[in-house]
């Protein structure tokens, strides 16, 4: 059961929530819609669910337009950020709701609800009311409720957004395992990169009502398609650069411009280096920034080093492995040389300055 | 909270003491004189006063019309609250203000206005008369007056609860395959029922004691359109204080019992509605 989204536009008054979105969610995959708040991801999800109508374009579920179907025929499971459970009903009746309104025989309802409560690991809590459950339990009830009629598509709108960090992490892993069991086409909205990467097969990055990039977590992280994606996924050192003769010039240094379809002409560009791809040396290295250590912060798995460099406005940030940091024994005030191991270059488009790239 | 265990909130003793003192001063003190006055009658006399056919007829009318009016208000009040919360329309602020008008009007004014409208020559009464429906000077008139004065209670109780319902919940129900009717019956109605009952009991209590708006439209015919509060007034005007308080005690007992029952029902529905 695939979802096809074609040329969808949607405005709320003067605000353009979606500005022409094309997207295909392949059957059986778990896809994350990732982006900052206001990027249109929730609006897109609501359109896919049929709760909103697009101004233009259409959504098809496995080739059939959803606009014509009643919600019952559409058979979409949706899990809301704030659970949206029926407070006056027990856990059992919440999960049974979709079957009850379809007037299914009692035995079938009973069997299906017990099966689902087992699936979400809430057996034994049938008679509780939502108010007597923890946030994580409530969200699992909501999920079981959404799955009751064996929907062909499951939609999750920031499902773990209202939960504690700890519970969120557990539920994330649990959701992934569940998906591996039932292989339901799933669309998952989140603004949390870690969550998207941990749970999803594919990530759709959205910004200002448009899709910026679609790919596996690895693809979007390793080969970001735009400065926005580069910045949104983790921290980054950004430099204004100029491409001359296939080489990028930054603050007195020159690097080979990475390969680009169509080649580089002489143009201004943005150069990005991830902190973990910036290597530090005590002695001068080729093509490196001379810098001074400002601050060393151990973060557990890595050590973050903040640097100031005369040739770079706003300073630099590097992330070292603890062993490397130990070997260098850096202290504030030390002189070091920072050499980018890998860099990414994007032509500077009109209106996208380095300081405000839509975040 | 037991006295030995100190609560988190300070001032439990002081605030409770003040509450009891205040309730005693405002509610119990006047009520106790009611009992004292009534006690001046001997048992046989008492029975004669409170069980006289005229008194029983007035209880029946008062209780019946009050229950009827509260029930009508529960249904239509729910509807008005629904419209006020769910829809936007020109003049909504005006409608909103109109709802409170029965509170603000002196009850005698409402009574005179209603009588003018429903009397056989009034604006509405004129058209009802040929149909054989008489409102003024009949028990129906009492019902109309009590419905009028009780209008705001259900609306103002239900409104905030309806407004607080998350749209998420209805969307979830719709996506789960519920029709509009099923969403209403299975999701909205149970959530709003406790508030509707609260409004019902308030409207009922108000109607039981209502006097000003009823006296004009009812015509006050003994055995037919005489409400219990009016009978009490009549006794008072004859300086029969003991008789008046005896009747009042009966009304008081009956309304206490009924309100208690409604409160129990309300608590039960609230627990069922999953409120904390």
Interface residues (C-beta under 8 A of the other chain):
Chain A: X49 X50 X51 X71 X72 X74 X75 X76 X77 X78 X80 X82 X84 X85 X86 X87 X88 X89 X97 X98 X100 X101 X102 X129 X130 X131 X142 X145 X146 X148 X149
Chain B: X166 X168 X169 X171 X172 X173 X174 X175 X176 X177 X178 X179 X182 X186 X187 X190 X191 X272 X273 X274 X275 X276
